[in-house]
Amino acid sequence: CVLSGLIPSLTPFTPWSGAYSATAFLVTRHQYRSMGTSVRPTSAVQPSRGNFLPSRSAGTRLIGRRGALGKRASSCTAVARAGGTGAVRQAVEQPKVGLDIESNASLLAKSMVAPLLSSEQKRREAKDEIFAALEGLNRGALATDDDQNTIDKLCRRCEGLNPNPLALKSAELSGKWELIYTTSSSILGLNRPALFRPRGPIYQTLDSTTLRAKNEEQVLCAKNSVEADLSPTSLASVDVQFTQFNLGGLVKVKAPENARGALQVSYLDDELRISRGDRGNLFILKMVDRNARVPKQGA
């Protein structure tokens, strides 16, 4: 933790460094009187290691009101009676307050990190609920109306925790995504005979640099794809203009002018993307290849 590096720099400024100065007040009567404390004349103050520390007699002759200094003097007196000057020095040098400061610094660090951990934990829990709800739904082809409503609610909760609201500026947008759920019957092929419905994964590759997209599916043994140009309408939404269909990897067909749509990225992180289309369809995708890109048409 970055804050742990601050603890050594804080320690020299703990009140214990002031404890040495406090004992130096034993030198003169005037200094103690200025603090409302009296002291009998004594010559039993001895310098030790560059700090003024009281001897046994000096510790026992200290008379002061019960305050921060008075309490400290009493503790020195008690220790002096038990073990002399060395014991006083040991008592003075005990790093209790230093430990308190380290403890406080630790609590401060935890208080600063806790909100971050809390947000991450909430996102993790929201995504886990989505993944659990999608089990057995075959990308949404087997979803009932209740299933769709439940998943939509779970997605809206996750969207409320979106860490990248400016999706088009995020480096996490580009790459190959696998479709794991949608409400679009046309993409699922529900309007086709079962034999001609997509088999295996359905992919969508996005490239925020070239503003291009590519959708891929496999029907029977043929791999089909469609390419599109993207036109940003906001920092999280694009208009989609399909440009070319590739059938079986052999036949290329220019897309009609009216083959268009719109897409909003409502949730984005390094693992999951939730998007909503202009026709009210919901799309949930997971990242499978962050390095995949879509070149400009004709490149």
Salt bridges, closest charged atoms under 4 A:
GLU120 OE1 - ARG123 NH2 3.01
ASP128 OD1 - ARG124 NH2 3.10
GLU129 OE1 - ARG157 NH1 2.82
ASP152 OD2 - ARG156 NE 2.92
ASP152 OD1 - ARG276 NH1 3.05
GLU159 OE2 - ARG276 NE 2.87
GLU216 OE2 - LYS176 NZ 3.81
GLU217 OE1 - ARG192 NH2 3.54
GLU227 OE1 - ARG212 NH2 2.63
ASP229 OD1 - ARG212 NH1 2.66
GLU257 OE2 - ARG260 NH2 3.46
ASP269 OD2 - LYS127 NZ 2.71
GLU271 OE1 - ARG124 NH1 3.13
GLU271 OE1 - LYS127 NZ 2.73
